[in-house]
Amino acid sequence: MSKLQGQGPVAGQDVRLRRLFLGGDSPYDPEARFRRLPDAPPFARRHVRWSRDVSLDAHLANLATYSDFLVLGEEGTERFLAEEREILARAFPDGNVRERYVVSLAVAVR
């Protein structure tokens, strides 16, 4: 199975997606994916990292489900996904992509 090292091509995909949907080069904010919690009550917060290996086809099919692509339209979506297929096929010649995730859990503490 192919594995990502460091920032790699899937992290680069995040940059390409932000460029596509937000226009320009917005800075990466690792906390943006997590819901901001109020100051009170106090919260215990944990981040759980996990990954899975999927086929390139499955990765692109999952990516295509982002609601942002509805606004982009069929032609723009197909163009972006074709470009991503080329980029990722070079990076993952065995056809398997390692997707990495972070689950954020917050529990109110009494």
C-alpha positions, -999 to +999 in steps of 0.1 A: +000+000+000+011+035-007+017+057+023+019+095+027+049+109+042+049+145+056+027+168+036+025+146+005-001+146-023-033+143-003-023+172+019-016+190-014-051+181-024-064+202+005-045+232-009-060+226-044-095+223-029-092+255-009-079+272-040-108+259-061-136+267-037-122+298-018-102+313-046-065+322-041-042+306-016-059+307+018-036+296+046-041+261+061-057+262+095-056+228+113-082+240+138-107+250+111-120+215+109-129+215+146-160+232+160-150+261+182-163+255+218-175+281+242-154+289+273-180+274+296-186+248+307-151+234+307-146+207+281-123+176+279-111+174+243-094+146+225-082+142+190-081+106+176-061+101+144-068+072+121-062+063+085-074+039+059-062+027+025-087+030-003-085+026-041-079+058-061-114+054-076-130+052-041-110+082-029-122+103-059-157+090-056-158+101-019-142+135-028-169+140-054-196+139-027-185+172-012-214+195-015-191+223-028-190+204-061-228+210-066-221+247-069-191+241-092-212+222-117-207+189-135-181+202-160-160+219-134-162+189-111-152+165-138-123+187-148-110+190-112-114+152-105-096+143-138-067+166-128-067+150-093-066+115-108-035+124-128-017+139-097-026+110-074-020+083-099+016+095-102+019+097-064+003+063-057+012+041-087-002+010-070-037+026-071-041+028-033-044+061-014-038+064+023-065+088+037-057+103+071-084+116+094-086+133+128-117+129+149-123+156+175-143+147+206-153+172+232-172+163+264-185+188+289-169+184+324-189+191+355 
